[in-house]
Amino acid sequence: MDEILTSKQVADLVADQHTVMTAVHAFTVEHTEPVIGTGWPPPVRP
């Protein structure tokens, strides 16, 4: 098991996964629309 976990193939897969997950997270954050207003001060209601 140790040989598998320390192999170059597993290291390459982990590196690829990190790159993909980072890209997906960046895309998600960039395209997130606010659901709750974040403006301050809050609007005055009559």
C-alpha positions as a printed Julia matrix, in Angstrom:
46×3 Matrix{Float64}:
   0.0    0.0     0.0
   2.83   2.42    0.82
   4.35   1.82   -2.6
   1.07   2.73   -4.27
   0.53   5.88   -2.2
   4.07   7.12   -2.81
   4.16   6.31   -6.53
   4.68   8.98   -9.18
   1.33   8.14  -10.8
  -0.57   8.86   -7.57
   1.41  12.07   -7.04
   0.53  13.18  -10.59
  -3.16  12.4   -10.05
  -3.22  14.36   -6.79
  -1.54  17.33   -8.49
  -4.06  17.22  -11.36
  -6.95  16.98   -8.93
  -5.64  19.98   -6.99
  -5.43  22.02  -10.21
  -8.96  21.08  -11.27
 -10.47  21.72   -7.84
  -8.73  25.1    -7.6
 -10.04  26.07  -11.04
 -13.59  24.97  -10.18
 -13.5   26.91   -6.91
 -12.22  30.05   -8.65
 -14.92  29.75  -11.34
 -17.62  29.26   -8.7
 -16.52  32.26   -6.64
 -16.26  34.44   -9.73
 -19.78  33.53  -10.87
 -21.57  33.62   -7.53
 -24.51  35.98   -7.33
 -25.36  37.44   -3.92
 -28.68  36.18   -2.63
 -28.87  38.41    0.42
 -28.24  42.12    0.01
 -24.89  43.16    1.39
 -25.3   46.91    1.07
 -24.83  49.07    4.15
 -26.74  50.81    5.6
 -29.81  48.65    5.14
 -32.68  50.22    3.19
 -35.24  52.18    5.21
 -38.69  50.63    5.01
 -41.78  52.85    5.3
